Amino acid sequence: MSDDIEFLYNTHQNDDDFDQTFYSRLEAIFAHDINEYHKRIGEDLEPIFMSGDEGDEQYIPCEDEASDIENDLLVEPNEMIDSDDDVDDDFTEEIQLETVSESFFYGKDGTKWHKSEPNSAISRIRQHNVMRFRSGPKEENSIPIEVFKKFFTPNIVFIIISQTNRYGKDAVKKWNEENTNKKPRIWVDITEIELDAFIGILLAAGYTHNNMQKASTLWETGCLPIFRAAMSFNRFALLARYIRFDDGRTRAFRQQTDKAAPIRDIWNIFNENLAKNYSPHENITIDEQLFAFRGKTKFTQYIPSKPAKYGIKIWWACDSKTHYPLQGKLYTGREEGAPREINQGENVLLQLANKYSNSGRTIVADNFFTTLDACKRLATIGLGFLCAEKE
């Protein structure tokens, strides 16, 4: 009994009747004592649930405090039961599992995906993403013709000139043998200067948006004088007819394993020149291009979703910042009798990205190239990956 109750009782023990005020005060005192008792019990139990094992060692339950469930347990001989340890551990594990399941998505293969975006406020760049190479052109040069010659190198010029002259001479010789009653024709060898003029005409026609017009109209008086100044139309037409980029005598054999055999040597050298003259920045984009072309090839593609619809399909790896083409892969289609290629986008992505392994760069591609296995394999060779979704 508290001091307040004892004082109240002593002051009224001589009274014959206890009035209503006495009972009201007595009820208030009891309620206050009960609240204080619950507060002390809560403070005594709080360390048990908050401090883990240390609180369990300090708390020893009495027999009267045991629950009905604990009293109903049958204890076998040589069996030990830790009162609340097993219950608390199971309850904690359930809470942790629920929290983990609410934070992730799980794929069919068991892959765990975060529901929330990763923290982008990183104070420093990760070590494997640190660029240790100088980006940009390998050599500074502002003269256009010299820059062009960095890619159109002498070995490419030699292949074109030698094979064009060989094919032109053989064609003229064959014509003279078949037409003995006519005036014989003479083949005039193409030179490097004349080849530069021929390529210049093609570039000028494309730059002035005249590449889709009939070629003879470019030599008319009302057109640009650069075409008439470079060479005559008859000479241009002759070179366009006989120009070659490979040895035609071995082409049939090489085409058995490579549909792009007529231009394969030139294409490989051009790719080497692209990589040799430029170092990409931290992001590299991989995508496809349909180069408009309706000529006669064994690997012309038809893609109705593209503006040109017909053309040559090329997989490109380009610098995301400057759009510089780093390397290209010709798509020649499926070989005859070969099974359909599986995960084509993933294979192309890994082939083009392998050259930049352990460079700290990031590969950017759309969902056609994106697979989980590709991302994991890029991570093993020190490359990051970013999927650019199409709008």
C-alpha positions, 0 to 999 in steps of 0.5 A: 500500500502506498503512502497516500493510501495509508494517509487517507485510511488513517484520516478516515478510520474513526469516521462511521461513514465513508463519503463519496469523495473518499472512494474517488480519491482511493480510485485515483490513487490505485490507477496511478499506482497501476500505471507506475507499475506498468512503466517499471515493467516496460523499462525492465523488459526493454533491454531484453528485446533491444540488446539481444543475447545480453538481455536474455542472460539477465532475465530469468523467468519465474515458474508463475510467469511461464505461459500456458504453451510452455507448460504444455510442452513435453520435455523428453529425457536428455532434451534441452529447450532454450525458452525464448531463443528459438521463438525469437530467432524464427520471428527475426528471420521471418521479418528479414525475409519479408524485408528482403523480398520487398526490396528485390525482384526475382527472375526465373533463373534466380537472378535478384534485381533491385527495385530501387535505383542505385545511389548515383551520388558516388564521391569518386569513380570506381577503379575499373572505370578510370580512363587511363588513355588519351581520347581523341585523334592520335595525330592532330592534322587540319589538312583535309587531303592528308586526313583522308589519306590516313584512312585511304592508305597506299595499300588500299590504293595499290589493290584498287589500281593493280586489280582494276588495270588487270581486269581492264586489260583482260576485258579489252584483250577479250573484246579485241579477240572476239571483234577482229573486224573492228578497230582494236581497243586500247586500255589506258592504265588508271593512275593514283591521281586519276583514282583520287579524281574519281573518288572526289567526283563521288564525294562531291556528288554525295555532298551536293545531293546529286548522287541519286541523279543520272550520272550523265546529267552531272556533266551538263553545262548547267551543273557544277563545273567540278565534274567536267574539270576532273575528267570526261564523262566517258572516262568516268563511266569506263572506270566505274565499269571496270573498277575492282577491289580484289583478284577476280581469279580467286574470288569464286574460291573465297566466296565459298566461305565469305560472301563479302570476298570482293571487298573483304581485303579493302574492308579489313584494311579500312577497319585497321586504319579507323582504329589506328588513328583514333582513341575513343572516349569513355562511352562506346555505342554499338548499333546497326546501319543499313547502307543504301545500295541496290547493286548486285551482291550476295548479302544485300539485306531488305529491312522494311523499317529502314528508310532505304529498305535495301542495302548493306547491313553493318554493325558499328562500334562508334564513339558516343561523343564524336560519332567517330566509327571505330570498327565495323562488321559486315553482316553477310547473312546466314550461310547456306545450310547453316542453322539459325544464329542464336543470340545474334545481338549478344554475339555481335556486342561481345565481338565488337566490345572485346577490343576495349577490354580492361579499358574502363569504358562503358558500352552503350546499346539498345535492347536488341544487344542486351542480355544478362549473360552479355552484361556479366561477360562484359563485367569480367573483362572490365567494361560497363554496360548501359542499355539505351531504351528506344522511345 
